[in-house]
Amino acid sequence: MNLQRAMGLLLHPTSLPGRYGIGEINEMAYRWVDTLVRARQRIWQILPLGPTGFGDSPYQTHSAFAGNPLLIDLESLANRGYIAPEALANAPDFPAHEVDYGGVIAWKKPLLREAFDRFDRMADEQERANFEAFCAEHDGEWLHDYALFMALKSHFGGGPWNEWPVEVRRREPEALLHYSMRLAGDIMAHKFQQYLFFRQWSALKAYANERGVLIMGDIPIYVAYDSADVWANQHLFCLDEDGLPIEVAGVPPDYFSETGQLWGNPLYRWDVMASQNFAWWVARVRHTLRTVDVIRLDHFRGFEAYWAVPYGEPTAVNGRWVKGPGATLFNTLKLALGDVPFIAEDLGMITPEVVALRDRFGFPGMRILQFAFDDGPANEHLPHNYTKPMVVYTGTHDNDTTRGWYEQATPHEREMLRRYLGYQPDDVAWALMRLGAQSPAVWAIFPVQDVLSLGSEARMNYPGRPGGNWRWRLLPDALTQGHLDGLAELATLYGRAPA
C-alpha cells in the first residue's frame, strides 16, 4: 500500500461531546471533521464501531458487522417525529467528561425502540422502501442473524447464548422459525437501528472524504464469544459439542501485564475457513470498507501465529503458540477485494516470520514513541530506526496518555528522552508529537488527549482491567484555536498537510 505522508488524530466517536451522555453521529461529529480540516489533519482514526457488550469494550462486541446503536443521532429522529421532543428536553443530566454507559443504555435504548414503533406507524413510502432495501441487501450476510440474536438475548434475560434453550443454542430450524415469528417486532426494531446507524455514518464518512479526511477503522482479529458471529457460525470456531470454547485467545506476559492478557475470545477453525475460501473474512473486510477508508488490523501477529490458552485457565500464562493462516488468508482477500488498505498492528512479541508476512504484502506497521526510551539507540520505536513504512503514535488507546506515561517513567527513560530530544521538554506530549511529526513515518497519529496534554485521568483503556474503561469524553470547548494552530504548524512544517 502506497500511503502519502500525512498526520491525524485518534478519537473514538463515543468520546465526542454532546448533551445525551455519549458521542453521537450528529452535529458535533460534523464539527469534529471541520476541526480536523482547520488543523490541517488528514486522518481520523477510530476504534471498532460495533455494539458493545460486557465491559463496554469496542473490542468485545455483539457483532463484527453491526454498528453501535448508542451512536445514533437522537435529535434527527425527533426532527422527523420518531421521538417525542419532550423526551430529549427531559434527558438526564449526564456527566460531560465521561460516558456513564449504564445510564446511557437505560435511557437511550427505550427511545430507539420508540423510534421504530413510530416509524412503523407513520413512515412514508420512500422511507419504508429505503429500509426494506437495506434489509434486503444485508439480511443474508449478517443483519437477520444479528437482529434475531439480540432479540433472543433480551427474551432470555440477557444471558450468553450458550445458556439459551438447547434447540435455540443449536439453531434448530423449527426453533429459529418459531422465535423469528414470536419476536418479529423486536427483530425489526434491531434492523431499524442498524438502518439508522449506517445511513447516518455513511453520510458522515462522505462529508469527511469530501473534505480530504480519511477515516481509519479497526478490525480486531477476534470476535466476542457472546456474539451473533459465533452463535450463527459455530462451525467456524473452536467449540465443543456444548458450544463452549476449547481454547481461547490472549497474549503471553508482555509490557502491559506480567500474567499476559486473557482475552477469552474463541479461536477460529482456520482449516474450516480455508476450505470455504475464507468467505466469512472476505465478507467482514468488504463490509468494514463500507464504513472506513483504511483498516488497522489489530493483533496482526495472530495471523502468523496465535497464543491459545486452554478454556478455564485463570491467566494467559499457560498457553501455546499455534500457526495461523498466514499468507493464504491475505492472498484470498487480495484476490476477492483487490489491494485492501491495511495497517498492521505489529506490537508485542514480533518474530521474523511476522515481519516477513507484513512486508510480503507491503502493510505499514506501527511504532509507539512511549516505548522508545527504555533501552538504547537500537530501540525499534526510535524514529531513526524506521526503515520500512510505518505509522507512528505517541501512544494508542491501550497506552497511558503521554503526560501520564512520563510522570511514571523511570529515570532512565526520562534521561534517554532528554538526550534524544536534545532538550528538557516543558510539555512532553507536544514534544513527542513533534518528534513523531518530523519522523520518517508515513503517517503520524496522536490521541486527542495528548493534544490537550492531559494526564492519566484521561486514559481510554487499561488492558486487563475488566471495567471502567472506554469512558473518556472530549469537553465541548477543550480544543482551542491555539491547539489547532499548533497541529497545523506541525503538519505544514513536516510535510504532512493537505496540498
N, C-alpha and C positions, 0 to 999 in steps of 0.2 A: 504494500500500500504506500502510495506516494503522498505524504502529508506536506502541506505548506506550513512554514514557520508561523506559529500563532500563540495566543495566550487566552486563558479563560478562567472561569470561576466555578467552584463546586458549591451547589446549594440545592438540596432536595426540595421539591415543591411543598412538602409538609412544613418546611421552615419559612415559607413566605408569610409576611404579615397579613393580618385581616381580622375581622370582627368575630368570626364564628369558630374560634378555637383551634383552627388548623389551616394551613395554606390551602388555597383553592385555585382552580383554573379560572380565575376571574380577572377583574381589572388590575389587581395587584400583580398578577403573573405577567400581564402585558406591560405594566410599568417596569417590571424586572427586566424584561427583554430590552426595553428602551434604556434602562440603566446600563446594561451591558454595552449597548451601542454607544452611549455617551462616553463610556470608559474605554472605548476602542477595543473591546474584547470580542473574540470571535467564537468562543466555545462556552456553552452552558453544560456543565456536567451534572447529572442527576444520579440517583440510586434507582434500583428496580421499582417499577410503578405498580406492582401487584397489590391485591387486597391483603393486608397484614392480618396475622393471627396472633397466637400466643407470643407475648413479649413485644408486640408491635414492630417487629423487625421486617424491613423490606426484603430481607434475605430469607424469610420464612413465611411464604405467602400461601393462600389457599388456591392459587393458580399461577402458573408461569405465563399464562396468556391474558388473563383478565386485568382490568385496571382497578385502582383503588377507589371505591365509591365515595370515600371521605373527601376526595379531592374535587368532587363535583361542585360547580358554582351554584349556590342556592339562590342568589338574587336573580339570576337569569330565569330560574324556574318560577320564582314569584312574579317576575315581569310577564310571564306567559300564562299566569293563572294556575300553575300547577302546585303552588304552595301558597297558603294564606299569608298575606303581608304581615298580619299581626304576629304570626309565629316567629318571623325574623325580628320584628320590633321587640319581642319579649325574649330574645335569646339570652341564655345565661351569661353572667359576667365572667367569661373565660380569661385565664391569665394570658397576657400578651407575650411573655418571654419564653413560654414553653407550651408544648401540646399536652393537655390533660386527656389522654386517649379515652379513658373510661367515661369521662363527662361528655366528650365529643360524640362518642359512639351512641351513648344513651339518648342524646338529644337529636342527633342528625339522622340516624337510621329510620326512625318513625317518619320523619319529614320526607325522606326519599321514598318510603312506601306510599305516603300520601300523594306524592307527586305522580307515581304510577297510577294510583286509583283515579286521580283527576284526569290524567292523560287518557285513561281508558274510557272515561265518560265524555270528554269534551274535545279530544284532538280532531283536527280536520283531516280530510282525506290524504292530503300530501304528507302530513306528519306521520300518519299511520303507514303510508306506503314507504316512507323512509325507514321507519322502524322495522317493517316487515322485510325490507331489502337487506338491512343489517343482519337480521336473524338468519335469513336465507344464505347470506354469504359466510357466516361464521358458525352456524349451528353444528354442522357435520364435523368440523375440525376441533372445536373446543367449547363453544358457547353453551350448548344444551347440557353437556356433561357438567360444566361449571355451575350453571343455574340449578340443575337438579341436585347436585352435591350440596350447595348452600341451602336449598330448601329442605333437604333431608337433614342436614346438620341442625338446623333450627327445630325441625319437627321432633328429632330425637334428643332434644335437650342440650345441644351444643357439644356433645362428646365427640371424640375422634371416630372416624368411620369404622375402625376395627371393633368398636363397641356397639355398632348397629345390629339389628337382627341379621342372622346369618344369610338369609336369602337376598337381603339388600347389600350386605357386605360382599357377597359373591356375584352380585349383579345378575341374578337370575332374571330372564326376560319378563316373566309374569309379574315379578315384584317391581321391576322398573316401570312397566306399563301401569300397574296399579297406582304407584306413587306419582307418576307423571300426571295422571288424571286427578288424583286426590289433591295434589299440591300445585295444580296448574296456575292458580293466581300468583302464588309465591314465586314459581319458576319464571313467569313472565315479568314479575317485578324485578327480579335479578337481571334478566335480559335487558330490561329497560334501563337499568342503572348503567350497564355496560354500553348501551347505545349512547346514553348521555355522555359518559366519560370519553369515549373515543371520538365523538363528534366535537366535544369541547377541546380535547387535547390536540386533535388534528388541526383545528383552526389556530390554536396557539403555536403549534410547530410551524405551520405555514407562515404565520406572522414573523416568527423568528428567522426562518430561512430567507424570507423576502428582504430582511434587513441584514443579511450576511452573517447570521448567528447559526452555528451548527449545534445540535443537541447530542451530547454523548451520553448514552444509556449504559445499562449494566445487565449482563446475563450471568447470574450465579450458576456455577456448574451444576449444583444440585437443586432439587426441589424439596419442599417440606413433605414429611410423611402424611400429615393430615391435610391432604390437598386433593383437588379434583384430578390432578395429573396422575397421582399414584392410584387412587381409587378406580379411575377409569382405564388405567393401563397397567394393571398389576403384573401382567406377564413381562413387562419391561424392567421390573425391579427385583432385587434380591430379597424375596419374601418367602416365608414358609407357608405350609398349607393352611394355616390360620390367618394369613395376611400380615404376620409380624415380621419385622426385618431380621435377617440372618446376621448381617454385618452392617455397620453404619459408618458414615463419613466423619472425618475430622482431620486434624493435623497433629503431628508429634510435638513434643516440647519445643518451644521456639522463643523468639523475642517477647511475645505477648504473654506467654504462660509457661510455667515450669512443668505443668502436667499436660501440656498440649491443649488443643481445643476440641472438645467432643461436640460436634455439631448435631449428630444424631440423625442426619438425613439418610434415607435408604439409598443404597448403591444401585447403579444400573446393571442390568444384564447386557453388557456391551455386545456379547455374541448374538443375542436375540435382535438387538437393534441393528447390528451389521447385516443380519440376514434379511432385514426389511429395508436395506439401503438407508438406514438412519432417518426414516421418514419422519419420526417424531421430532428429531433435531432440526431437520430441514424446515418443518412447519414452524417450530419455535423461533428459529432465526428469521425466517421470512416475516413472521408476524411482528417480531421486535423491530424490524427495519421499517415497519409502518409508523412506528412511534418515535424513533430516533434516527440520527444520521450515521452515527458511529457507535460501535458496541465494544464496551470493555468486558473482556472475558474474565470473570472473577475466578481465582484459583486455577489459572491456566495450567500449572504444573500437574494437576489432576488428570488432564487429558493424556499425559505421557505415562504417569504412574500415580496412583492414589493410595491414601492411607485408609486401610479397612480395619475397623475396630469391632470385635465381637459384641453383638447386641447385649446390653445389660451391664457392660463394664462401666465403672463409675467415672473414669477419666479416659483420656485418649492415649495413655502411656502404652498400653498393651495392644498395639496394632501391628499391621504388616503392610508392606508395600506390594501393590498389585499393578501389573501393567494395564494402561488404559488403551483407548482406541487409536491414539496417535495420529499419524498422517492419514490413515484411511478415512477418518471422520472428516478432516478438513478437505481432502480431495473430493469427497462426496458433496460437501457443502459448496465447494467451488464449482463443481460440475452442475449442480442444481441452481445455484444462485449467482454465479459469477464471483468476482473478487469482492468478498464481503469485507467492509472496513472494520477489522478487529484490532483492538488494543489488548495485548496480553498482560494480565496482572501476574507478573513473574516474580513475586516476592516470596521470601521464606527459603526453604531448603531446595535450592535450584541445582540440578545436576547438569552435566554436559549434554545429556540426552534431551532435557527440557529446552536448553538453549538452541540445540540443533533443530528441534521441532519449530520453535519460534522463528528462527532465521530462515528455515526452509520455505516458509510461507510469507516471509517479509513482514511479520507482525511487529510493530513497535512494542517495546517493553516499558517498564515503569521504574523510576528511581525516586527515592524519598530522601529529602535533604536532612530530615531529622535522624536518619540512620547513618549519616555520612561521617560523623565525627567521633566515633567510639574507638577507632584504632588509628591507622596511619594513612599515608598518601595513596596506598593501593586500594583503599575502600572504593568499591564499585559505584557507590552513590555520590562520590565527589565528582563535580562536573567535568574535571579534566580527564576523567576516565570514560566518558560517554563516547564510545567508538561506533555504536550502532544507533539507528533511530530509536529515540526514547521519548517518553512523556515524563516530565519532572514535576514533582509536587513538593511543597513544604511538608505536608502530611496529608493523609487521606481521612476518610470518615472513621477509620479504626484507630487513628492516632489521637494523642492529646493535641490541643492547639499548640502552635509553636511557642507562644509565650509560656503556656503551661509546661511544655516539654523542657524549655530552657530553665525554668525555675526549679525543676527537679533533676537537671542534668548533672553529671559528675564533674568534678573539677577538670578532669582530662578533656571531656567533651567541650566544656566552655573554653579551655585554653586552645584546643585544636581549632575551634570555630574562630576565635580571635586571630590566631595565626593565619588561618586560611583567608579570612576577610582582609587582614592587614590593619584592622582597627577594632576597637571595642564598641559593639553596637549599642546605641541607645534604645532602639526598637528592634528586637531580634526578629520579629515576624516580618517586618518590611526589609530587613537586611537579607533574610533568606529568600524573600520574594524577588528581590533584586538579583540575588545570586542565581536563582532559577531562571529568571527572565533573560539574563545575559549568557546562560549556559548554551552548549551546542544542542540541547534537546529540541526536537521539532515542535513540541507543544509544552507550554508551562501552564499548569493549572493550580489554583490556590483556593483553599476553603475561604468562604466569606469571613469566618471567624478570625482568620489571620489578617485579612484586610482591616478588620476592626481592632486588631491587636488584643484580642480577648484572652482570658486565662482559662484554666481548667474547668471553670463553671460552665463554659460554652461547649464543652466536648460533646460530640454527637454520639459516640458509641464506646463502651468499654468491652472489648472482646472477652467472652466468658462470663460476663455478668448477666443474669437472666432477665432482669427488669430495670426500669429506669433509664433506658436508652432511647435514642431517636427523638428526643423531645425538644431540642433547641429550636428557637424561632428568632428570626430577624425582626427587630423592632422597626416600626414604620420609618422613622427619620434617622436611623442609625448611620446609614451611609451618607456622608456629606459630599459637597462639591469638592472638598479637598481630597477625600478618598478617591473620587472618580478622576480628578486631575492627576493624582499620583499614579493610578493604574494606567491612564492614558500615556503618561510620560514613560513608564516602563515599556509599554507595548510599542510606542513610537521609537524610543531610543534604541531598543534592541531588535528592531526589525520584525516585530510581531503584530503590528497594527494593520487594519484593512488598507488596501491600496487606495 
